[in-house]
């Protein structure tokens, strides 16, 4: 944490970059958010991406194995960028921030998130159980 704070200070970003620490009320945070950023090099099926999408917040993520491409429909509900392509990552985040007044992508994010809601997930589990019981 100290290294990050020093980097923020060294780059003269203290007015724009804040390290908030642990947050307990995610709903309040996501309601004020315009973009979710996932910069992992390795990720399973990301709950962070699902949570953001459930609040209608589009995500920008590196296109890494096993998760982001299952959740993000590139160009529709967020963006997938090649691993370590920082310029493209920046461009996609900037694009979302500049068009955050446009409701189209935010509506698509909510629609995409519905496939993982409790009802749909429960139905998929029931279908699997039925198939396995045959």
DSSP file (Angstrom, degrees, kcal/mol; ACC not computed):
  #  RESIDUE AA STRUCTURE BP1 BP2  ACC     N-H-->O    O-->H-N    N-H-->O    O-->H-N    TCO  KAPPA ALPHA  PHI   PSI    X-CA   Y-CA   Z-CA
    1    1 A X     >        0   0    0      0, 0.0     4,-2.4     0, 0.0     5,-0.2   0.000 360.0 360.0 360.0 -38.5    0.0    0.0    0.0
    2    2 A X  H  >  +     0   0    0      1,-0.2     4,-2.4     2,-0.2     5,-0.2   0.897 360.0  52.8 -61.7 -40.0    2.9    2.4    0.8
    3    3 A X  H  > S+     0   0    0      1,-0.2     4,-2.3     2,-0.2    -1,-0.2   0.897 109.2  49.1 -63.3 -40.2    4.3    1.8   -2.7
    4    4 A X  H  > S+     0   0    0      2,-0.2     4,-2.6     1,-0.2    -2,-0.2   0.923 110.5  50.0 -65.6 -43.6    1.0    2.7   -4.3
    5    5 A X  H  X S+     0   0    0     -4,-2.4     4,-2.3     1,-0.2    -2,-0.2   0.911 111.7  48.9 -60.6 -41.7    0.7    5.8   -2.3
    6    6 A X  H  X S+     0   0    0     -4,-2.4     4,-3.1     2,-0.2    -1,-0.2   0.908 110.4  50.8 -65.0 -41.1    4.2    6.9   -3.2
    7    7 A X  H  X S+     0   0    0     -4,-2.3     4,-2.0     2,-0.2    -2,-0.2   0.910 109.7  50.6 -62.7 -42.1    3.5    6.2   -6.9
    8    8 A X  H  <>S+     0   0    0     -4,-2.6     5,-2.8     1,-0.2     6,-0.4   0.919 114.1  44.6 -61.7 -43.8    0.3    8.3   -6.7
    9    9 A X  H ><5S+     0   0    0     -4,-2.3     3,-1.7     3,-0.2    -2,-0.2   0.929 111.1  52.9 -66.1 -45.3    2.3   11.2   -5.1
   10   10 A X  H 3<5S+     0   0    0     -4,-3.1    -1,-0.2     1,-0.3    -2,-0.2   0.832 111.2  46.9 -59.8 -33.6    5.2   10.9   -7.5
   11   11 A X  T 3<5S-     0   0    0     -4,-2.0    -1,-0.3    -5,-0.2    -2,-0.2   0.351 113.0-120.3 -90.8   5.9    2.8   11.1  -10.5
   12   12 A X  T < 5S+     0   0    0     -3,-1.7    -3,-0.2    -5,-0.1     3,-0.2   0.917  73.2 131.0  55.6  48.3    1.0   14.1   -8.9
   13   13 A X    >>< +     0   0    0     -5,-2.8     4,-2.7     1,-0.1     3,-2.1   0.236  22.1 113.6-112.1  11.5   -2.3   12.2   -8.9
   14   14 A X  T 34 S+     0   0    0     -6,-0.4    -1,-0.1     1,-0.3    -5,-0.1   0.732  77.5  53.7 -61.9 -21.8   -3.4   12.8   -5.3
   15   15 A X  T 34 S+     0   0    0     -3,-0.2    -1,-0.3     1,-0.1    -2,-0.1   0.619 122.0  28.6 -83.2 -12.0   -6.3   14.9   -6.5
   16   16 A X  T <4 S+     0   0    0     -3,-2.1     2,-0.5     1,-0.2    -2,-0.2   0.636 110.3  62.0-122.9 -21.1   -7.6   12.2   -8.8
   17   17 A X     <  +     0   0    0     -4,-2.7     2,-0.4    -9,-0.1    -1,-0.2  -0.948  58.0 179.7-118.1 124.9   -6.6    8.8   -7.4
   18   18 A X        -     0   0    0     -2,-0.5     2,-0.8    -3,-0.1    -3,-0.0  -0.974  22.9-148.4-125.9 135.4   -7.8    7.6   -4.0
   19   19 A X        +     0   0    0     -2,-0.4    -2,-0.0     1,-0.1   -14,-0.0  -0.898  20.7 178.6-101.4 106.6   -7.1    4.4   -2.2
   20   20 A X        -     0   0    0     -2,-0.8    -1,-0.1     1,-0.2     2,-0.1   0.718  19.9-151.7 -85.9 -23.6  -10.3    3.8   -0.2
   21   21 A X        +     0   0    0      2,-0.1    -1,-0.2     0, 0.0     2,-0.1  -0.472  56.5   1.4  80.4-160.1   -9.5    0.5    1.4
   22   22 A X        -     0   0    0     -2,-0.1     2,-0.4     1,-0.0     0, 0.0  -0.400  65.8-161.8 -68.4 134.4  -12.3   -2.0    2.4
   23   23 A X        -     0   0    0     -2,-0.1     3,-0.2     1,-0.1    -2,-0.1  -0.971  12.5-172.9-120.1 130.7  -15.8   -0.9    1.5
   24   24 A X  S    S+     0   0    0     -2,-0.4     2,-0.9     1,-0.2     3,-0.2   0.767  75.0  60.3 -94.1 -27.5  -18.9   -2.5    3.1
   25   25 A X     >  +     0   0    0      1,-0.2     4,-1.5     2,-0.1     3,-0.2  -0.722  55.1 167.3-106.8  84.4  -21.7   -1.0    1.0
   26   26 A X  H  > S+     0   0    0     -2,-0.9     4,-3.2     1,-0.2     5,-0.3   0.839  73.7  62.1 -65.5 -33.4  -21.1   -2.1   -2.6
   27   27 A X  H  > S+     0   0    0      1,-0.2     4,-1.9     2,-0.2    -1,-0.2   0.922 105.1  47.1 -59.3 -43.6  -24.5   -1.1   -3.7
   28   28 A X  H  > S+     0   0    0     -3,-0.2     4,-0.6     2,-0.2    -1,-0.2   0.897 114.2  47.8 -64.5 -40.2  -23.8    2.6   -2.8
   29   29 A X  H >< S+     0   0    0     -4,-1.5     3,-1.0     1,-0.2     4,-0.3   0.934 112.7  46.6 -67.4 -46.5  -20.4    2.4   -4.5
   30   30 A X  H >< S+     0   0    0     -4,-3.2     3,-1.1     1,-0.3    -1,-0.2   0.825 103.7  63.0 -67.7 -29.7  -21.7    0.8   -7.7
   31   31 A X  H 3< S+     0   0    0     -4,-1.9    -1,-0.3    -5,-0.3    -2,-0.2   0.739 109.6  41.5 -66.6 -20.0  -24.6    3.3   -7.9
   32   32 A X  T << S+     0   0    0     -3,-1.0    -1,-0.3    -4,-0.6     2,-0.2   0.385  99.3 101.9-102.0   1.0  -22.0    6.1   -8.3
   33   33 A X    <   -     0   0    0     -3,-1.1     3,-0.1    -4,-0.3    -3,-0.0  -0.571  42.8-177.7 -94.7 149.8  -19.7    4.1  -10.7
   34   34 A X  S    S+     0   0    0      1,-0.4    24,-0.4    -2,-0.2     2,-0.3   0.570  74.3  16.6-113.4 -19.6  -19.4    4.5  -14.4
   35   35 A X        -     0   0    0     22,-0.1     2,-0.4     2,-0.0    -1,-0.4  -0.990  58.2-146.8-155.5 145.8  -16.9    1.7  -15.1
   36   36 A X  E     -a   59   0A   0     22,-2.5    24,-2.6    -2,-0.3     2,-0.5  -0.951  19.4-156.0-112.6 134.8  -15.4   -1.4  -13.4
   37   37 A X  E     -a   60   0A   0     -2,-0.4     2,-0.5    22,-0.2    24,-0.2  -0.952  11.8-176.0-119.2 125.9  -11.8   -2.2  -14.2
   38   38 A X  E     +a   61   0A   0     22,-2.6    24,-1.4    -2,-0.5    -2,-0.0  -0.960   9.7 167.9-121.6 112.7  -10.3   -5.7  -13.8
   39   39 A X        +     0   0    0     -2,-0.5    -1,-0.1    22,-0.2    22,-0.1   0.045  25.4 141.6-114.4  25.8   -6.6   -5.9  -14.5
   40   40 A X        -     0   0    0      1,-0.1    22,-0.2    22,-0.1     3,-0.1  -0.295  45.6-151.5 -65.0 150.5   -5.9   -9.4  -13.2
   41   41 A X  S    S+     0   0    0      1,-0.3     2,-0.4    42,-0.1    24,-0.3   0.681  89.9  24.0 -90.4 -24.2   -3.4  -11.6  -15.0
   42   42 A X  S    S+     0   0    0     22,-0.1     2,-0.3    24,-0.0    -1,-0.3  -0.997  74.0 163.1-140.8 137.9   -5.2  -14.7  -13.8
   43   43 A X        -     0   0    0     22,-0.6    25,-0.1    -2,-0.4     3,-0.1  -0.985  24.4-148.9-156.0 140.9   -8.8  -14.9  -12.8
   44   44 A X  S    S-     0   0    0     -2,-0.3     2,-1.0     1,-0.2    24,-0.2   0.065  74.1 -37.9 -83.8-153.1  -11.4  -17.5  -12.3
   45   45 A X  S    S-     0   0    0     22,-0.1     2,-0.4     1,-0.1    -1,-0.2  -0.644  81.3-129.3 -72.4 104.5  -15.1  -16.8  -12.9
   46   46 A X     >  -     0   0    0     -2,-1.0     4,-1.6     1,-0.2     5,-0.1  -0.417  28.2-171.9 -74.8 114.7  -15.0  -13.3  -11.5
   47   47 A X  H  > S+     0   0    0     -2,-0.4     4,-3.1     1,-0.2     5,-0.2   0.817  88.8  63.2 -68.2 -30.1  -17.5  -12.3   -8.9
   48   48 A X  H  > S+     0   0    0      1,-0.2     4,-2.2     2,-0.2    -1,-0.2   0.902 104.2  46.7 -61.3 -40.4  -16.3   -8.7   -9.2
   49   49 A X  H  > S+     0   0    0      2,-0.2     4,-2.4     1,-0.2    -1,-0.2   0.901 113.3  48.8 -67.4 -40.5  -17.4   -8.6  -12.8
   50   50 A X  H  X S+     0   0    0     -4,-1.6     4,-2.2     2,-0.2    -2,-0.2   0.916 111.0  49.8 -65.3 -42.9  -20.8  -10.2  -11.9
   51   51 A X  H  X S+     0   0    0     -4,-3.1     4,-0.9     2,-0.2    -2,-0.2   0.939 111.7  48.1 -61.8 -46.8  -21.4   -7.7   -9.1
   52   52 A X  H ><>S+     0   0    0     -4,-2.2     5,-2.6     1,-0.2     3,-1.0   0.936 112.7  48.3 -59.5 -46.0  -20.6   -4.8  -11.3
   53   53 A X  H ><5S+     0   0    0     -4,-2.4     3,-1.7     1,-0.3    60,-0.3   0.847 102.6  61.8 -66.0 -32.4  -22.8   -6.0  -14.1
   54   54 A X  H 3<5S+     0   0    0     -4,-2.2    -1,-0.3     1,-0.3    -2,-0.2   0.752 107.7  45.6 -65.4 -21.2  -25.7   -6.6  -11.6
   55   55 A X  T <<5S-     0   0    0     -3,-1.0    -1,-0.3    -4,-0.9    -2,-0.2   0.296 123.3-106.5-100.0   7.0  -25.6   -2.9  -10.9
   56   56 A X  T < 5S+     0   0    0     -3,-1.7     2,-0.6     1,-0.2    -3,-0.2   0.728  72.8 142.1  77.8  22.0  -25.4   -2.0  -14.6
   57   57 A X      < -     0   0    0     -5,-2.6    -1,-0.2    -6,-0.2    -2,-0.2  -0.866  46.6-134.6-100.2 117.8  -21.8   -1.0  -14.5
   58   58 A X        -     0   0    0     -2,-0.6   -22,-2.5   -24,-0.4     2,-0.3  -0.354  19.9-141.3 -69.3 151.0  -19.8   -2.0  -17.6
   59   59 A X  E     -ab  36  78A   0     18,-1.0    20,-2.5   -24,-0.2     2,-0.5  -0.840  11.5-156.6-114.6 150.1  -16.4   -3.6  -17.1
   60   60 A X  E     +ab  37  79A   0    -24,-2.6   -22,-2.6    -2,-0.3     2,-0.3  -0.998  30.3 164.4-119.9 127.2  -13.1   -3.3  -18.9
   61   61 A X  E     -ab  38  80A   0     18,-2.5    20,-2.5    -2,-0.5     2,-0.2  -0.974  43.8-101.6-142.6 151.9  -10.9   -6.3  -18.4
   62   62 A X  E     - b   0  81A   0    -24,-1.4     2,-1.8    -2,-0.3    20,-0.2  -0.537  45.4-114.0 -65.4 143.0   -7.8   -8.0  -19.8
   63   63 A X        +     0   0    0     18,-3.2    20,-0.4    -2,-0.2     2,-0.2  -0.596  59.7 155.1 -84.3  81.7   -8.9  -10.9  -22.0
   64   64 A X    > > -     0   0    0     -2,-1.8     3,-0.7     1,-0.1     5,-0.5  -0.579  46.1 -73.5-106.1 168.7   -7.5  -13.6  -19.8
   65   65 A X  T 3 5S+     0   0    0    -24,-0.3   -22,-0.6     1,-0.2     3,-0.2  -0.254  98.4   8.1 -64.5 146.1   -8.4  -17.3  -19.4
   66   66 A X  T 3 5S+     0   0    0      1,-0.2    -1,-0.2   -24,-0.1   -24,-0.0   0.318 120.0  25.1  79.6   1.8  -11.5  -18.5  -17.6
   67   67 A X  T X>5S+     0   0    0     -3,-0.7     3,-1.8   -22,-0.2     4,-1.1   0.390  96.0  59.4-153.3 -65.9  -13.7  -15.6  -16.7
   68   68 A X  H >>5S+     0   0    0      1,-0.3     4,-3.4    -3,-0.2     3,-0.8   0.858 107.0  50.8 -54.2 -42.2  -13.9  -12.2  -18.3
   69   69 A X  H 34<S+     0   0    0     -5,-0.5    -1,-0.3     1,-0.3     5,-0.1   0.688 106.8  56.9 -72.3 -15.1  -14.9  -13.5  -21.7
   70   70 A X  H <4 S+     0   0    0     -3,-1.8    -1,-0.3     1,-0.1    -2,-0.2   0.737 120.5  28.1 -79.6 -24.0  -17.7  -15.6  -20.1
   71   71 A X  H << S+     0   0    0     -4,-1.1     2,-0.5    -3,-0.8    -2,-0.2   0.793 111.4  66.1-106.9 -39.6  -19.2  -12.5  -18.5
   72   72 A X     <  -     0   0    0     -4,-3.4     2,-1.0    -5,-0.2    -1,-0.1  -0.778  63.2-153.7 -94.1 123.8  -18.3   -9.6  -20.8
   73   73 A X    >>> -     0   0    0     -2,-0.5     3,-2.9    -3,-0.1     4,-2.4  -0.842  37.7-118.7 -91.7 100.8  -19.8   -9.4  -24.2
   74   74 A X  B 345S+c   78   0A   0     -2,-1.0     5,-0.2     1,-0.3   -14,-0.1  -0.110  91.4   4.5 -52.4 123.5  -17.1   -7.4  -25.9
   75   75 A X  T 345S+     0   0    0      3,-3.2    -1,-0.3     1,-0.1     4,-0.1   0.232 129.8  61.0  88.1 -14.1  -18.4   -4.1  -27.2
   76   76 A X  T <45S+     0   0    0     -3,-2.9    33,-0.2     2,-0.3    -2,-0.2   0.795 120.6  10.6-108.5 -49.7  -21.9   -4.7  -25.7
   77   77 A X  T  <5S-     0   0    0     -4,-2.4   -18,-1.0     1,-0.2     2,-0.3   0.296 131.8 -45.5-116.1   7.0  -21.6   -5.0  -22.0
   78   78 A X  E   <S-bc  59  74A   0     -5,-0.7    -3,-3.2   -20,-0.2     2,-0.4  -0.977  70.8 -73.5 156.6-160.7  -18.0   -3.9  -21.6
   79   79 A X  E     -b   60   0A   0    -20,-2.5   -18,-2.5    -2,-0.3     2,-0.5  -0.992  19.1-156.1-138.8 141.6  -14.6   -4.4  -23.2
   80   80 A X  E     -b   61   0A   0     -2,-0.4     2,-0.3   -20,-0.2   -18,-0.2  -0.955  20.5-174.0-109.7 129.9  -12.0   -7.1  -23.4
   81   81 A X  E     -b   62   0A   0    -20,-2.5   -18,-3.2    -2,-0.5     3,-0.1  -0.909  34.0 -89.2-123.8 152.8   -8.5   -6.0  -24.2
   82   82 A X    >   -     0   0    0     -2,-0.3     3,-2.2   -20,-0.2     7,-0.1  -0.265  59.2 -85.5 -59.3 144.3   -5.3   -8.0  -24.8
   83   83 A X  T 3  S+     0   0    0    -20,-0.4    -1,-0.1     1,-0.3     3,-0.1  -0.236 111.2   4.4 -53.0 132.0   -3.3   -8.8  -21.8
   84   84 A X  T 3  S+     0   0    0      1,-0.2     2,-1.8    -3,-0.1    -1,-0.3   0.502  85.4 134.5  69.1   8.6   -0.8   -6.0  -20.9
   85   85 A X    <>  +     0   0    0     -3,-2.2     4,-2.3     1,-0.2    -1,-0.2  -0.604  25.4 170.9 -85.5  80.5   -2.1   -3.7  -23.6
   86   86 A X  H  > S+     0   0    0     -2,-1.8     4,-2.6     1,-0.2    -1,-0.2   0.827  70.8  55.9 -63.8 -34.4   -2.2   -0.7  -21.3
   87   87 A X  H  > S+     0   0    0      2,-0.2     4,-2.5    -3,-0.2    -1,-0.2   0.928 110.1  44.4 -65.4 -43.9   -2.9    1.8  -24.1
   88   88 A X  H  > S+     0   0    0      2,-0.2     4,-2.5     1,-0.2     5,-0.2   0.896 112.1  53.3 -67.5 -39.0   -6.0   -0.1  -25.3
   89   89 A X  H  X S+     0   0    0     -4,-2.3     4,-2.3     1,-0.2     5,-0.2   0.946 110.9  47.0 -57.7 -49.0   -7.2   -0.5  -21.6
   90   90 A X  H  X S+     0   0    0     -4,-2.6     4,-2.8     1,-0.2    -2,-0.2   0.916 111.0  52.1 -58.2 -45.7   -6.8    3.3  -21.2
   91   91 A X  H  X S+     0   0    0     -4,-2.5     4,-2.4     1,-0.2    -1,-0.2   0.898 110.8  46.6 -61.0 -42.0   -8.7    3.9  -24.4
   92   92 A X  H  X S+     0   0    0     -4,-2.5     4,-2.1     2,-0.2    -1,-0.2   0.908 113.6  47.7 -69.5 -41.3  -11.7    1.7  -23.5
   93   93 A X  H  X S+     0   0    0     -4,-2.3     4,-2.5    -5,-0.2     5,-0.2   0.939 113.2  49.0 -63.1 -45.7  -11.9    3.2  -20.0
   94   94 A X  H  X S+     0   0    0     -4,-2.8     4,-2.4    -5,-0.2    -2,-0.2   0.912 108.8  53.4 -60.0 -43.1  -11.8    6.7  -21.4
   95   95 A X  H  X S+     0   0    0     -4,-2.4     4,-1.5     1,-0.2    -1,-0.2   0.918 110.7  46.4 -59.7 -44.3  -14.4    5.9  -24.0
   96   96 A X  H  < S+     0   0    0     -4,-2.1    -1,-0.2     1,-0.2    -2,-0.2   0.901 112.8  49.5 -66.0 -40.1  -16.8    4.6  -21.3
   97   97 A X  H >< S+     0   0    0     -4,-2.5     3,-0.7     1,-0.2    -1,-0.2   0.862 111.1  49.8 -67.4 -34.2  -16.2    7.6  -19.1
   98   98 A X  H 3< S+     0   0    0     -4,-2.4     3,-0.2     1,-0.2    -1,-0.2   0.779 119.0  37.1 -75.1 -25.8  -16.8   10.0  -21.9
   99   99 A X  T >< S+     0   0    0     -4,-1.5     3,-2.4    -5,-0.2    -1,-0.2   0.112  75.4 121.6-111.7  22.4  -20.1    8.4  -22.9
  100  100 A X  T <   +     0   0    0     -3,-0.7    -1,-0.2     1,-0.3    -2,-0.1   0.675  69.9  63.6 -63.9 -13.7  -21.4    7.5  -19.5
  101  101 A X  T 3  S+     0   0    0     -3,-0.2     2,-0.5    -4,-0.1    -1,-0.3   0.680  81.6  94.6 -79.4 -16.7  -24.5    9.6  -20.2
  102  102 A X    <>  -     0   0    0     -3,-2.4     4,-0.5     1,-0.1     3,-0.2  -0.651  62.5-161.7 -76.7 121.4  -25.4    7.2  -23.0
  103  103 A X  H  >  +     0   0    0     -2,-0.5     4,-2.5     1,-0.2     5,-0.2   0.652  69.2  87.0 -78.8 -15.7  -27.8    4.6  -21.5
  104  104 A X  H  > S+     0   0    0      1,-0.2     4,-2.2     2,-0.2    -1,-0.2   0.923  92.3  38.9 -56.5 -55.1  -27.3    2.0  -24.2
  105  105 A X  H  > S+     0   0    0     -3,-0.2     4,-2.1     1,-0.2    -1,-0.2   0.871 115.7  53.2 -66.7 -34.8  -24.3    0.1  -22.8
  106  106 A X  H  X S+     0   0    0     -4,-0.5     4,-1.6     2,-0.2    -1,-0.2   0.867 109.1  49.3 -68.4 -35.0  -25.5    0.4  -19.3
  107  107 A X  H  X S+     0   0    0     -4,-2.5     4,-2.1     2,-0.2    -2,-0.2   0.912 110.5  50.9 -66.3 -43.4  -28.9   -1.1  -20.3
  108  108 A X  H  X S+     0   0    0     -4,-2.2     4,-2.8    -5,-0.2    -2,-0.2   0.865 105.8  56.1 -62.2 -37.1  -27.1   -4.0  -22.1
  109  109 A X  H  X S+     0   0    0     -4,-2.1     4,-2.0     2,-0.2    -1,-0.2   0.931 108.1  47.2 -61.5 -45.3  -25.0   -4.7  -19.0
  110  110 A X  H  X S+     0   0    0     -4,-1.6     4,-1.0     2,-0.2    -2,-0.2   0.902 112.3  49.5 -63.9 -40.8  -28.1   -5.2  -16.9
  111  111 A X  H >< S+     0   0    0     -4,-2.1     3,-0.7     1,-0.2     4,-0.5   0.926 111.3  49.5 -63.5 -44.6  -29.6   -7.4  -19.5
  112  112 A X  H >< S+     0   0    0     -4,-2.8     3,-1.0     1,-0.2    -1,-0.2   0.846 105.8  57.3 -62.9 -34.4  -26.4   -9.5  -19.7
  113  113 A X  H >< S+     0   0    0     -4,-2.0     3,-2.1   -60,-0.3    -1,-0.2   0.768  89.5  75.5 -68.6 -25.1  -26.3   -9.8  -15.9
  114  114 A X  G X< S+     0   0    0     -4,-1.0     3,-1.7    -3,-0.7     6,-0.3   0.789  80.6  68.7 -60.1 -27.6  -29.8  -11.4  -15.9
  115  115 A X  G <  S+     0   0    0     -3,-1.0    -1,-0.3    -4,-0.5    -2,-0.2   0.704 104.7  44.0 -66.9 -14.5  -28.4  -14.7  -17.2
  116  116 A X  G <  S+     0   0    0     -3,-2.1    -1,-0.3    -4,-0.2    -2,-0.2   0.234  86.6 120.8-110.5  12.1  -26.6  -15.1  -13.8
  117  117 A X  S <> S-     0   0    0     -3,-1.7     4,-2.7    -4,-0.1     5,-0.3  -0.227  79.8 -98.6 -72.1 170.4  -29.5  -14.0  -11.5
  118  118 A X  H  > S+     0   0    0      1,-0.2     4,-2.6     2,-0.2     5,-0.2   0.885 120.2  49.1 -57.8 -44.2  -30.8  -16.4   -8.8
  119  119 A X  H  > S+     0   0    0      2,-0.2     4,-2.4     1,-0.2    -1,-0.2   0.953 115.0  42.3 -64.0 -50.9  -33.8  -17.6  -10.8
  120  120 A X  H  > S+     0   0    0     -6,-0.3     4,-2.2     1,-0.2    -2,-0.2   0.905 116.0  49.0 -64.8 -41.3  -31.8  -18.4  -14.0
  121  121 A X  H  X S+     0   0    0     -4,-2.7     4,-2.2     2,-0.2    -1,-0.2   0.922 111.2  50.4 -64.0 -42.8  -28.9  -19.9  -12.1
  122  122 A X  H  X S+     0   0    0     -4,-2.6     4,-2.4    -5,-0.3    -2,-0.2   0.907 109.5  50.8 -60.4 -42.7  -31.4  -22.1  -10.1
  123  123 A X  H  X S+     0   0    0     -4,-2.4     4,-2.4     1,-0.2    -1,-0.2   0.899 109.1  51.1 -62.5 -41.0  -33.1  -23.3  -13.3
  124  124 A X  H  X S+     0   0    0     -4,-2.2     4,-2.1     1,-0.2    -1,-0.2   0.901 110.1  49.3 -64.7 -40.1  -29.8  -24.2  -14.8
  125  125 A X  H  X S+     0   0    0     -4,-2.2     4,-2.6     2,-0.2    -2,-0.2   0.911 110.5  50.8 -64.0 -41.5  -28.8  -26.2  -11.8
  126  126 A X  H  X S+     0   0    0     -4,-2.4     4,-2.5     1,-0.2    -2,-0.2   0.904 109.4  50.7 -63.7 -40.7  -32.2  -28.0  -11.8
  127  127 A X  H  X S+     0   0    0     -4,-2.4     4,-2.2     2,-0.2    -1,-0.2   0.908 111.1  48.8 -62.5 -41.7  -31.7  -28.9  -15.5
  128  128 A X  H  X S+     0   0    0     -4,-2.1     4,-2.5     2,-0.2    -2,-0.2   0.923 110.7  50.0 -64.2 -44.2  -28.3  -30.3  -14.8
  129  129 A X  H  X S+     0   0    0     -4,-2.6     4,-1.8     1,-0.2    -2,-0.2   0.911 110.1  51.0 -61.4 -42.7  -29.6  -32.3  -11.8
  130  130 A X  H  X S+     0   0    0     -4,-2.5     4,-0.5     1,-0.2    -1,-0.2   0.913 110.9  48.2 -60.7 -43.1  -32.4  -33.7  -14.0
  131  131 A X  H >< S+     0   0    0     -4,-2.2     3,-0.9     1,-0.2    -2,-0.2   0.910 112.4  48.7 -64.2 -42.3  -29.9  -34.7  -16.7
  132  132 A X  H 3< S+     0   0    0     -4,-2.5    -1,-0.2     1,-0.2    -2,-0.2   0.788 107.3  56.1 -69.8 -27.2  -27.6  -36.4  -14.2
  133  133 A X  H 3<        0   0    0     -4,-1.8    -1,-0.2     1,-0.2    -2,-0.2   0.558 360.0 360.0 -81.5  -8.1  -30.6  -38.3  -12.6
  134  134 A X    <<        0   0    0     -3,-0.9    -1,-0.2    -4,-0.5    -2,-0.1   0.482 360.0 360.0 -77.6 360.0  -31.6  -39.9  -15.9
